[in-house]
Amino acid sequence: MRFNRSTFALVSAAILTLTTTAMAGAVGSGHATGAKAKVAAHAAIQRGGTLVFDRGADIISLDPTQVSDNESIWADECIFEPLYQATSNGKALIPDMATSYTVSSNHLVWTFNLRHGVDFSNGQEMTSADVKFSVMRVAAKASNPWTFINADIKSITTPSKFQVVITTKTPWAPLQADMALFANGVIPNNYAGETAAVFWQHPIGTGPFMVKTWQKGNELELVKNPHYWQPGKPYLNGVNFVSVPDDNTRLLQLESGSAQIDEFPAWSQVSELSSKAGITMSLFPSSWTQFLGFNEQIKYYKDVHVRLAISDAIDRAAIVKAVLYGHGTVANSQVTPALWDYDKSTPGAQYNLTKAKKEMAESAYPNGFSTKLLVGSGNQNELTMGQIVQSELAPLGIKVTLQEVNGAQETTLQDGSQFQMSFLYDTTDIIDPDELMTFAAAGGSGAQGTHAEFTNYDNPQVNKLITEAEHIFPIASRKKIYDQVQLILAQDPPMAYLFYQPFAYAYSNKVHNFNVYPTGNYHFENVWLSK
Amino acid sequence: MLLRYVGRRLLLMFPVAIGVTLLVFFSIHMVPGSPAYTFLGPHATKTAVAAFNQEWGLNRPVPVQYWFFLDRLFHGDLGESLFYQSSVAQLVLTRLPVTLSLLVGGALLSVVIAIPLAAISAVKSGTIIDQIIRFASTAGLGMPSFWIGTTLIIIFGLVFPLFPVGGYGTGFWGHVDAMFLPCLTIAISISPQLLRSLRTSLIDVLGSDYVAFARAKGTNARTILLKYGFRNAAIAAVSVLGINIGFLVGGTVVIENVFALPGLGQLMITSILDRDFPIVQGITLIFSVVVILTYLATDVTYALLDPRVRL
């Protein structure tokens, strides 16, 4: 998944942040009475109310098979539910539209038992035919972005109304997690008898909410699904996802009470929001890792000593302080601590200029070289990181020129491997490591064809281990393999792993049970508003 | 004569608007960056990109794509958004009222602010009141509109919660309520120029021979100001206002961004960043028509105010 285009918002936010935060702070202190007036966590649940959720951008599509931006993904997850879902800590899976599954001894045939008594928002009962139709849609077109997730599925059959049998081409360990991907969310078979175009105007799902209106580019209004299967839920009457690109306006709307949640306040505002009366500022553990990627098509970066030297020369703590205002943690691995495959002991490169100089001396380019670093022209975070990297590589004799391009061009150049160095990041959509590993570490023509996140890194040992982990079933065995992969990536890094970034949310104290999962989604069926 | 002029200008609007779309179409295609990569995100494999380009006709030569755009346009179809996958006309039309009400409301409020202040400043020329008004207008000129907007939100949305903090509101009065602060922001940006232009013209007019003659005839000061002063001074002010509205059409995005208004400016910026070509084309067409009509209205008003002007 990729965070949406708010370049304009970033530019304006960068200019406005200091001035307006100070002004808003002055206003806020007017009604602050000292200690934060938090509503008791275990207060009796209150029903009703519509929650206004401010975000930097609107959704692109309601069709979960067609989206790759987080705004769409996380909103779609309020409407459609897959067979499984992640637990709130992102470490395990729990049943959603399925209640259980069995797998054959050769690990090729998976039988999912569906939940009984689940109705779509139009009152129609959910059955196996709906699940089959929905899962098949994911890879129905070559241009669908999530085709790779279901690539190992050979066939799907529906022996009974509440059983779905998925046969895979190989013993496919990530399948249960794949079935928790939003794109595999269940919709009615054959679009409930409508054309696809008509269906997506007012889509039908089994989730806690359904679409009331969508003013494209502005606001998605969801209302409670009267047929929702969890008794008594959702507590809210509705959720309005409103597009408010300006960081300061989102903050002011939250303070004024016209919105209850501000998604991703500016990092410069986080500390101040933490002590503001009536507002809770939460930093939820995420799967977001920020990197500095090296393109191995460039001769310098084929040399592991150069990659290690650069990795050692970067003061990650300084970057976390400058970019996230200290609200992140230094990375030691490609994987974040929020995911089950994270290996705390991975000896990922850390700031050590002496070691960096030693590595550089051992490289084929001991006297350094000139190189370009791709940065988004409106992206203040990348510009700041770029300037830090520029100054920190100077002692190694590496002269870095910042190559500023606009957002769309940056994406095109990154995805086309047309860069020398570039800032890249990862988040995962499923809790199984396979999505990230095949995307950001596997080289060659790995499952996703992304050549280790466009770096053209191709370590046969890493490729072999990642493939092996896809076909081994005890999770403990898989964990050992991923630990090995992380160790190799520390010794032969395709990227300099910089920091782990949490998901920052500021919300009114009237909002209860709001929780963001490491995959970035939220479950509004559990959320309630106090009067 | 006037009608013939208006008719001719309206006819000329078509080639001008088409010319603008031609320039924008080719220039946006020249800027690097592919909508396929933006739409498909990090999982944009070569196969998926090729399929996306094929599906949307983006693999055709740019002149051919422009020809298809023109063909659709002459059939009343602005095409389909690559991202929202829905009609551009529908997207644009739902946002047009927001931008138009911002422009019209801003222009009206700027007139409401500028006229009385210009009159006081001209009549009290050289006094401390005149100095204060001129200083305030200079200060208004120097303040960026995003800062004015944010300040107004803090004062009138948070400290004194009289108006909503952003958004377009619902229902007619909800829209009026929500649009007041954005329009005021525009008015504060435009009115200093209008005020200064009006003040200078009024001072000239009030010092002219025909006004001295009217005074000698015993005409009262109010009639002189309203009948002779404003009518003549307004000619220059109308030009200033017209030009400013023309510039504002492309500049509403800042106001829309600060006030979270779902207008065309915001859609235009995100569409340019995403390379959603059909939306960029559609909005460009609408903007060019609005600018042309604004300048036409300015010329017609000019002629109506001053019969010596022949169109």
HADDOCK unambig.tbl for C-alpha pairs under 7 A between the chains (distance, minus, plus):
assign (segid A and resid 1 and name CA) (segid B and resid 41 and name CA) 6.71 0.50 0.50
assign (segid A and resid 1 and name CA) (segid B and resid 42 and name CA) 6.70 0.50 0.50
assign (segid A and resid 2 and name CA) (segid B and resid 41 and name CA) 6.00 0.50 0.50
assign (segid A and resid 2 and name CA) (segid B and resid 42 and name CA) 6.62 0.50 0.50
assign (segid A and resid 24 and name CA) (segid B and resid 154 and name CA) 6.95 0.50 0.50
assign (segid A and resid 27 and name CA) (segid B and resid 159 and name CA) 6.75 0.50 0.50
assign (segid A and resid 60 and name CA) (segid B and resid 83 and name CA) 6.18 0.50 0.50
assign (segid A and resid 60 and name CA) (segid B and resid 84 and name CA) 5.57 0.50 0.50
assign (segid A and resid 61 and name CA) (segid B and resid 84 and name CA) 6.21 0.50 0.50
assign (segid A and resid 68 and name CA) (segid B and resid 40 and name CA) 6.16 0.50 0.50
assign (segid A and resid 68 and name CA) (segid B and resid 41 and name CA) 5.45 0.50 0.50
assign (segid A and resid 142 and name CA) (segid B and resid 47 and name CA) 6.65 0.50 0.50
assign (segid A and resid 142 and name CA) (segid B and resid 48 and name CA) 5.36 0.50 0.50
assign (segid A and resid 142 and name CA) (segid B and resid 51 and name CA) 6.23 0.50 0.50
assign (segid A and resid 143 and name CA) (segid B and resid 48 and name CA) 3.92 0.50 0.50
assign (segid A and resid 143 and name CA) (segid B and resid 49 and name CA) 6.58 0.50 0.50
assign (segid A and resid 143 and name CA) (segid B and resid 51 and name CA) 5.24 0.50 0.50
assign (segid A and resid 143 and name CA) (segid B and resid 52 and name CA) 5.54 0.50 0.50
assign (segid A and resid 144 and name CA) (segid B and resid 48 and name CA) 6.76 0.50 0.50
assign (segid A and resid 145 and name CA) (segid B and resid 40 and name CA) 5.60 0.50 0.50
assign (segid A and resid 145 and name CA) (segid B and resid 43 and name CA) 5.75 0.50 0.50
assign (segid A and resid 145 and name CA) (segid B and resid 44 and name CA) 6.64 0.50 0.50
assign (segid A and resid 217 and name CA) (segid B and resid 267 and name CA) 6.94 0.50 0.50
assign (segid A and resid 218 and name CA) (segid B and resid 262 and name CA) 5.66 0.50 0.50
assign (segid A and resid 244 and name CA) (segid B and resid 260 and name CA) 5.09 0.50 0.50
assign (segid A and resid 245 and name CA) (segid B and resid 257 and name CA) 6.30 0.50 0.50
assign (segid A and resid 245 and name CA) (segid B and resid 260 and name CA) 6.91 0.50 0.50
assign (segid A and resid 246 and name CA) (segid B and resid 257 and name CA) 6.07 0.50 0.50
assign (segid A and resid 246 and name CA) (segid B and resid 258 and name CA) 5.99 0.50 0.50
assign (segid A and resid 249 and name CA) (segid B and resid 258 and name CA) 6.16 0.50 0.50
assign (segid A and resid 249 and name CA) (segid B and resid 259 and name CA) 6.87 0.50 0.50
assign (segid A and resid 252 and name CA) (segid B and resid 165 and name CA) 6.92 0.50 0.50
assign (segid A and resid 253 and name CA) (segid B and resid 165 and name CA) 5.64 0.50 0.50
assign (segid A and resid 256 and name CA) (segid B and resid 158 and name CA) 5.74 0.50 0.50
assign (segid A and resid 407 and name CA) (segid B and resid 273 and name CA) 6.52 0.50 0.50
assign (segid A and resid 408 and name CA) (segid B and resid 33 and name CA) 4.90 0.50 0.50
assign (segid A and resid 408 and name CA) (segid B and resid 34 and name CA) 6.62 0.50 0.50
assign (segid A and resid 408 and name CA) (segid B and resid 38 and name CA) 6.28 0.50 0.50
assign (segid A and resid 408 and name CA) (segid B and resid 273 and name CA) 5.91 0.50 0.50
assign (segid A and resid 408 and name CA) (segid B and resid 274 and name CA) 5.93 0.50 0.50
assign (segid A and resid 409 and name CA) (segid B and resid 32 and name CA) 5.46 0.50 0.50
assign (segid A and resid 409 and name CA) (segid B and resid 33 and name CA) 3.83 0.50 0.50
assign (segid A and resid 409 and name CA) (segid B and resid 34 and name CA) 7.00 0.50 0.50
assign (segid A and resid 411 and name CA) (segid B and resid 37 and name CA) 6.49 0.50 0.50
assign (segid A and resid 411 and name CA) (segid B and resid 38 and name CA) 6.61 0.50 0.50
assign (segid A and resid 412 and name CA) (segid B and resid 33 and name CA) 5.50 0.50 0.50
assign (segid A and resid 412 and name CA) (segid B and resid 34 and name CA) 6.05 0.50 0.50
assign (segid A and resid 412 and name CA) (segid B and resid 37 and name CA) 5.73 0.50 0.50
assign (segid A and resid 415 and name CA) (segid B and resid 42 and name CA) 6.82 0.50 0.50
assign (segid A and resid 449 and name CA) (segid B and resid 45 and name CA) 6.46 0.50 0.50
